[in-house]
Amino acid sequence: MIWLNLKKLERLLIQNKITESISYQYLLVFLVMLTLASSFPETDDFSHYGWEVAYIILELLITIVGTYLVFQENEKGDNRDFLKRYFSLSFVNGLRLVLFAVLIRLVFKIIMFVIPLDLWYTINDFFGEDSGEFLFDIILSIVFYVLLMASFKRVNTGRNEQEVSVQPGLK
């Protein structure tokens, strides 16, 4: 199971070397992580109910449209192994994106620690208490699906190139 090396995973998918057993491992780890995340004590991300509703609606739309576009990208290729590709590529892309998001949040917290308190309150009042968190999370969701579509394109392109190289008479 590959955790962070996206290029290696894409190459293995192109070569059709990801087995059902490996796909099962990705699914299992995903479900374990989902179960652990759902068992954490519930916290309110936003101070107003309206932000929560808007966030849920936008996340659902992004998930539905993003998954549809990724599925369409898979159909443009060889139209095979969608779930195998989806689980493995989304796991690695998601893990890399989460690590990047944690780094960005850490840098942001350090910067906010350095900014004088009066300036922090001014910035917070200007942008609104929840808008930064809201926009950051929505942008991360969109970036996730853009990265996933790019991975599917690379796998499709690699599969097409591999098929041409296996049949030397074709150009």
N, C-alpha and C positions, 0 to 999 in steps of 0.2 A: 504494500500500500504506500503510495506516494503522498507526502504531506504538503510540501511546498514547491517542489520542482515541476512547474507547469509545463515547461518544454518537454521534459522527459515523459510526462503523462500524455501529452498530445502526440508525441512520437509513438508511444505504445498503442494509443487508440488508432493512429493511422495504420500501424502494422497489425492491427487486430489482435494484440497480445494481452488485452484486458479480459480476463476470464470472468465467468459468472461468479466465481468465488471471490475475486477481488471486488467486483461490483457489490456483492453481498456485504463485504467488509465496509465499503463506503456507506452503504445504507445503514448498517448496524451502528457505525460510529456517529452518523448523522442523527439517528434516532436516540442514541444515548445522550448526545449533546443537547438535543431538543428536550428530552426528559429532564436533564439536569437544569437547563435554563428555566423550564416551567416550574421547577420545585423551589426556586429561590423565592424569598419573601417578596411579595408584590410591593412595588413602589410606584408612586405616581410620577411619570416623567414630566408632566406638564402641570402648571398650577391652575389652569382653567380647563373645564370639560370640553369646550369648543376645540381646543388644540388636540385633545385626544381623539375626538370624532374625525376631525380633518386628517389627522395622521393615519388613522385606521383606514379611512376611505382612500387616501392617496396610496398607501402601502398596498392595499388590495388591487387597485388599478395598475400600479407598477408591476406587481407580481403577475397579474393576469396578462397584461400586454407584453411584458418581458418574456414570460414563458411561451406565449404564442409566437413572438418574433424568433425566439431561439428554435422553436419547433419548425418554423418556416425555413430557417437557415439550414436545419438538418435535412429537410426535404429537398432543398436545392442541391445538396450533395448526393450521397448514395442512399439517403432515406433509410438508414439502418441504425440499430443499436441506440435509439434516442435515449432511453432511460439509463443505459450503461454510461453513455457519454454525459448525460445531464448530471447524474449523481457524482461521478468522479470529477468532472470539470468544475461543477459548482462547489464541491467540497474544497478543492485546492484554491480556486479563485476566491471563495468566501473566506477561507482561513487567511489568505494573504491580505485580503481587504480588511479583515478584522484587526490584524496586526498593524496595518497602516493606520487604521482609525484610532487605535490605542495610542500609537506614537503621536499622531496629530493632537489628540486630546491631552496627552501629557505635555507636549510643547505649549499648547494653549493654557493649561493650568499654570505652568511655570511663568509664562508671560503675564497672566492675570495676577500672579503672586507678586510680580515685580512692579506692576502698575499701581500707583497710589490709590488708596481706597476711594477717595472722592471721584477720581477719574473713572474708576470701575463702575460706581453707581451712575454716573452720567451716561456712560456707554450703555449700561444695562437699561436705563430708563429710555434712552433714545431708540434702541432696537426692540425693546420689549423683552420681558423676562424669558419667554419660551421660544422666540423666533429663531435664535441661533441653533438651539438643539433640534428644533423642527427641521430647519433647512439642512443642517448637517446630515441628519438621518435620512431624509428624502434623497439628497444628492448621493449618499452612499448606496442606497438601493438602486438608483438609476445607473451608477457606475458599475455596480455588480453585474447587471444585465448587459451592459455594453461590453464588459470584459468577457462575459460568458459567450456572447455572440461572436466576439473576435476569436475566442478559442474554437468554437464550432466552425468558423470559417477556415481557420488554419488546419483543423482536422480534415475538413472536406477537401481543401486544396491539396493537402498532403496525400490523401487517399487517391485523388485523381492523378497526381503526379506519379504515385507509386504504381498505379494500374498501367499507365502509359509506359513506364520504364520496364515493367514485367513483360509487356508485349512489344518487342523491339521494332516491329514493322509499322507501328502506328506513330503518328506525329500529331 
